[in-house]
Amino acid sequence: MIKIRRICVDKHIDSVGWFGVVWLLCIIPLSWILPPQISWENGILENSQVMILFIGVFMSFYFYIEALSSQGKKLWASIGAFFVMLAGRELSWGRVLFQTKLTPSGPELIAMNQLPHSNIIQGIILLFIISVISALIYNIPWNTVVAIPLPIMYLTLGFSSFILATIGEHNWLLAHKQGQPVEELSELLAYFMIVKIVKYYAASLKNNSIC
């Protein structure tokens, strides 16, 4: 059971935080001037997102190796699997390899239900997602984590970028040409902040930095 503790925050803004602020402020202006092709499926932005997520995978593997002799290895295996899950989502679970045609708004991918044995594939994906989320819930040392000062700047940037990504996905309050670039630029920042947040908590757990 998680013990109720006094919540404290880390208000420090480092260079990564300022970089994230500038990135967030530039998303809307960049959505007007960047060519639409960079935000297409399997385009530059989406592949950059996958690269950042695999940095998270390798980082988790590094911490897993460090924790081989402790219970922490289960935590880092779970976090590594979480980054793999996010990368799989960005790659449409492999459907980016099966482009059916190119349209003015970008490539169209084969529908999931058109893949051979699609029901089995979807079942495996669902089982993988449930397993990863369950492992995270079980393996995160919540009593210790809630005692670590909240990295308020990283969390605010991550939360704001996910909101902006949702706005771009649904094209709310934006010109038609802006929707997809806003979504992809925001997701790129969001994934970057997730990697940074995980690194922050890893350092805090290692140094026992609690309130």
C-alpha positions as CSV (number, residue, x, y, z in Angstrom):
1,M,0.0,0.0,0.0
2,I,1.2,3.5,-0.9
3,K,1.9,5.6,2.2
4,I,0.5,9.2,2.1
5,R,3.5,11.6,2.0
6,R,4.0,15.3,1.7
7,I,4.3,16.1,-2.0
8,C,7.3,18.2,-2.9
9,V,8.4,19.5,-6.2
10,D,11.7,20.2,-8.0
11,K,11.3,23.6,-9.5
12,H,14.8,23.7,-11.0
13,I,14.9,24.5,-14.7
14,D,17.9,23.2,-16.5
15,S,19.0,23.5,-20.1
16,V,16.8,20.6,-21.1
17,G,13.8,22.4,-19.6
18,W,14.6,25.6,-21.4
19,F,15.1,23.7,-24.6
20,G,11.7,22.0,-24.1
21,V,10.0,25.4,-23.6
22,V,11.5,26.8,-26.8
23,W,10.5,23.7,-28.7
24,L,6.9,23.9,-27.4
25,L,6.7,27.6,-28.3
26,C,8.0,26.9,-31.8
27,I,5.5,24.1,-32.7
28,I,2.7,26.3,-34.0
29,P,5.0,28.6,-36.0
30,L,6.9,25.6,-37.5
31,S,3.6,24.0,-38.5
32,W,3.0,26.9,-40.9
33,I,6.4,26.7,-42.7
34,L,7.5,23.0,-42.6
35,P,6.7,20.9,-45.7
36,P,3.8,18.5,-45.0
37,Q,5.9,15.5,-46.1
38,I,8.0,15.5,-42.9
39,S,5.0,14.7,-40.8
40,W,3.7,11.8,-43.1
41,E,3.6,8.2,-41.9
42,N,7.1,6.8,-41.8
43,G,8.4,10.3,-42.4
44,I,11.3,12.3,-40.8
45,L,9.3,13.3,-37.6
46,E,7.8,9.9,-37.0
47,N,11.2,8.1,-37.5
48,S,12.8,10.7,-35.1
49,Q,10.1,9.7,-32.5
50,V,11.1,6.1,-32.9
51,M,14.8,6.9,-32.5
52,I,14.1,8.8,-29.3
53,L,12.0,5.9,-28.0
54,F,14.8,3.4,-28.8
55,I,17.2,5.7,-26.9
56,G,14.8,5.0,-24.0
57,V,15.1,1.3,-24.6
58,F,18.9,1.4,-24.6
59,M,18.9,3.6,-21.5
60,S,16.6,1.1,-19.7
61,F,18.9,-1.8,-20.8
62,Y,21.9,0.1,-19.3
63,F,20.1,0.6,-16.0
64,Y,19.0,-3.1,-16.2
65,I,22.6,-4.2,-16.5
66,E,23.5,-2.0,-13.5
67,A,20.7,-3.5,-11.4
68,L,21.3,-7.2,-12.3
69,S,22.0,-8.1,-8.7
70,S,18.9,-6.4,-7.3
71,Q,15.2,-6.3,-7.7
72,G,15.6,-3.1,-9.9
73,K,16.2,-5.3,-12.9
74,K,12.5,-6.1,-13.1
75,L,11.7,-2.4,-13.0
76,W,14.0,-1.6,-15.9
77,A,12.9,-4.5,-17.9
78,S,9.3,-3.2,-17.6
79,I,10.3,0.3,-18.5
80,G,12.3,-0.9,-21.5
81,A,9.2,-2.9,-22.7
82,F,7.2,0.3,-22.2
83,F,9.4,2.2,-24.6
84,V,9.2,-0.8,-27.1
85,M,5.4,-0.6,-26.8
86,L,5.4,3.1,-27.6
87,A,7.8,2.5,-30.6
88,G,5.5,-0.2,-31.8
89,R,2.6,2.2,-31.7
90,E,4.5,4.8,-33.7
91,L,5.4,2.2,-36.3
92,S,1.7,1.1,-36.5
93,W,2.8,-2.3,-35.2
94,G,4.8,-2.9,-38.4
95,R,2.2,-1.7,-40.9
96,V,4.5,1.1,-42.0
97,L,6.3,-1.6,-44.0
98,F,3.2,-2.2,-46.0
99,Q,2.3,1.0,-47.9
100,T,-0.6,0.6,-50.3
101,K,-0.5,3.9,-52.1
102,L,0.7,7.5,-51.9
103,T,-1.9,10.2,-51.6
104,P,-1.6,14.0,-51.5
105,S,-1.9,13.8,-47.7
106,G,0.7,11.0,-47.4
107,P,1.1,7.3,-47.7
108,E,-1.8,4.9,-46.9
109,L,-0.9,1.8,-45.0
110,I,-2.5,-1.6,-45.1
111,A,-5.4,-1.9,-42.7
112,M,-4.8,-4.1,-39.7
113,N,-7.7,-6.3,-40.6
114,Q,-6.2,-6.9,-44.0
115,L,-3.1,-8.6,-42.6
116,P,-2.9,-12.4,-42.6
117,H,-4.1,-13.8,-39.3
118,S,-5.0,-10.2,-38.2
119,N,-7.1,-11.5,-35.2
120,I,-4.1,-13.3,-33.8
121,I,-1.8,-10.3,-34.4
122,Q,-4.2,-8.0,-32.7
123,G,-4.6,-10.4,-29.8
124,I,-0.8,-10.6,-29.4
125,I,-0.5,-6.8,-29.4
126,L,-3.3,-6.5,-26.8
127,L,-1.7,-9.1,-24.6
128,F,1.6,-7.3,-24.9
129,I,0.1,-4.0,-23.9
130,I,-1.7,-5.4,-20.9
131,S,1.4,-7.3,-19.8
132,V,3.6,-4.1,-20.1
133,I,1.1,-2.0,-18.1
134,S,0.7,-4.7,-15.5
135,A,4.4,-5.1,-15.1
136,L,4.9,-1.3,-14.7
137,I,2.2,-1.1,-12.0
138,Y,3.6,-4.1,-10.2
139,N,7.4,-3.3,-10.5
140,I,7.5,0.4,-9.9
141,P,8.5,1.1,-6.2
142,W,5.6,3.5,-5.6
143,N,6.4,4.3,-2.0
144,T,9.8,5.5,-3.0
145,V,8.7,7.2,-6.2
146,V,6.1,9.3,-4.6
147,A,8.7,10.5,-2.1
148,I,10.9,11.9,-4.9
149,P,10.4,15.6,-5.7
150,L,8.2,16.0,-8.8
151,P,10.1,17.3,-11.8
152,I,7.5,19.9,-12.4
153,M,9.1,21.4,-15.5
154,Y,9.5,18.1,-17.3
155,L,6.0,17.0,-16.3
156,T,4.5,20.3,-17.4
157,L,6.2,20.1,-20.8
158,G,5.2,16.5,-21.3
159,F,1.6,17.1,-20.4
160,S,1.4,20.2,-22.5
161,S,2.9,18.5,-25.5
162,F,0.4,15.6,-25.2
163,I,-2.5,18.1,-25.1
164,L,-1.1,19.9,-28.2
165,A,-0.7,16.6,-30.0
166,T,-4.3,15.8,-29.3
167,I,-5.3,19.2,-30.7
168,G,-3.2,18.5,-33.8
169,E,-4.6,15.0,-34.2
170,H,-8.2,16.3,-34.2
171,N,-7.3,19.5,-36.0
172,W,-9.0,21.7,-33.4
173,L,-8.5,25.5,-33.7
174,L,-5.9,24.9,-36.4
175,A,-5.7,25.4,-40.2
176,H,-6.0,22.2,-42.1
177,K,-2.4,22.1,-43.1
178,Q,-1.2,22.5,-39.5
179,G,-2.9,19.5,-37.9
180,Q,-0.4,16.7,-38.7
181,P,2.8,18.7,-38.2
182,V,1.5,20.0,-34.8
183,E,0.7,16.4,-33.8
184,E,4.0,14.9,-34.8
185,L,6.2,17.8,-33.5
186,S,4.3,17.6,-30.2
187,E,4.7,13.9,-29.9
188,L,8.4,14.2,-30.6
189,L,8.7,16.6,-27.6
190,A,6.5,14.4,-25.5
191,Y,8.6,11.3,-26.0
192,F,11.8,13.3,-25.4
193,M,10.3,14.5,-22.1
194,I,9.3,10.9,-21.1
195,V,12.9,9.8,-21.7
196,K,14.2,12.7,-19.6
197,I,11.6,12.0,-16.8
198,V,12.7,8.4,-16.6
199,K,16.4,9.4,-16.4
200,Y,15.5,11.9,-13.7
201,Y,13.8,9.2,-11.6
202,A,16.6,6.8,-12.2
203,A,19.1,9.3,-10.9
204,S,16.9,10.1,-7.9
205,L,16.4,6.4,-7.0
206,K,20.1,5.8,-7.3
207,N,21.0,8.8,-5.1
208,N,18.1,8.3,-2.8
209,S,16.9,11.8,-3.5
210,I,13.6,12.0,-1.5
211,C,11.6,14.7,0.2
